[in-house]
Amino acid sequence: MAILKLKKKGKAIAGGIVDDAHAAHLAKEAEVDLALCEIEYSPKEISELRRKHYSVNTDFLFFDYMAAVTEYGEESEKATVAKQAWMSKRAAIKSTLPTL
């Protein structure tokens, strides 16, 4: 499970972090400003979190893109717009999660 650490000192505040809300709760309990902390995830946790976020936030956009490609063709404006929406959301998710 992820670890909540102080950014500058690297000192662990809490372990077993499951998400951002949990980290915020534990930081508050420890009377530490969350802005001074970072969550350290394992590569496996990062992959799982991304997969979860992709499923919830981008799968429907991918299906919209595939429908536009099927109905109007890959080079159509509708398919291009749908692909951009899908890829932009994926990029946003990647940027909010730590890199592998």
Beta strands, then each sheet from edge to edge (+ up, - down):
strand 1: 2-6
strand 2: 12-17
strand 3: 37-40
sheet 1: 2+ 1- 3+
end
